[in-house]
Amino acid sequence: MIPQRKTKTITVGGLRLGGDAPIAVQSMAATPTRDAQATLGQVRILEAAGADLIRLAVDSERDVEGLRLVRSESQSVLSVDLQEGYRLATLVAPLVDKLRYNPGHLHHHERNKPVRDKVAFLAETAAEHDCALRVGINAGSIAPEYSERFGSDRVGAIAACAVDHCAILDELGFERFVVSIKDSDPKLVVEANVRFAEACPQVPVHLGVTEAGLPPDGIIKTRIAFEQLLARGIGDTLRVSLTLPFDEKGREIEVGRELLADIEAGRFRSVPPSFFDGLNIIACPSCSRVENEKFVELAEEVRRATAHAAEHDLTIAVMGCRVNGPGETDDADLGLWCGPRHVNLKRGTESLGAFSYEETVPRMLAELEELLRARTGA
Ligand code: SF4
């Protein structure tokens, strides 16, 4: 049931991606990379689950040192997320097989330097060290020039950004790259990836629904997008992003393989039109930037404590760090993003302050009640 894909094939370490290569299943370590032993523990969990590729995040030179140890102990194909610190690429590239950059984060440093020059730097660094690249676009962090140009048309903004970055890499003569376009809304993921694949049919695609949240809803949201895209021949590698205790991250690989097997066998699971009605809890899947592992329990507690509001059309976002937390909670009715000791609570874009992990849920429930009262007039 998965039609032949039309993309070119690229290599990432010993892994082939795209074209007639098997669809690769990957995941990401949830521990800080500077904690090399804990991160190696995550790598072992993902290796045992059969990951084709394992991603880590690097935000500092201390993380690079952790990465160095992981690299020396693991034969796996490794990829690194460079978020704002894209210049760390020179230290990271000799140690890994793929670098991921987010076009929405390139403006944070060297604001006057053209984006094209930054991409050229990344492409040159990748080429010098035999690395592939991923252009990793996230609807929660759209590059400012695209949000200005497209306003509320988020699909238009992220699809155009992806196409433009492919054009830059093509002009630079860099061919070993994949593109991902992610959001927490599976419908948006489908629309943007279909649009992108029509414009750039040669480019291998990495699929994912970001911040899909806790199982089982997180798995259902991911399945909705993957069924629609893989059945159209779109998708060469995938990650299932779930909010899980760190020692259960291997589940992401298992679920990815289960989804693939179902789709290959034509076992599609439709959802009723009402699936998207009611309370939507989105939660980040965790990565090495999580600042307190209590974040996972908090996400579970939020789900339990808000069960009474299940029929109300509201979104609550629970994010694990200060890097993406503030921006990616802006569109939610209530947002919680977690620091080492405190949780920052927001109502829309308005900050309501920082609370201890114990105080947060009661405080959030008070806000929720107020929101419901305002909506129902009760
Ligand atoms: S919100 Fe932060 S911790 Fe969660 S996946 Fe995104 S970058 Fe990682």
Residues whose N, C-alpha, C, O or C-beta is under 5 A from the ligand:
A	BS01	SF4	C284 P285 S286 C287 R289 V290 M319 G320 C321 V323 N324 G325
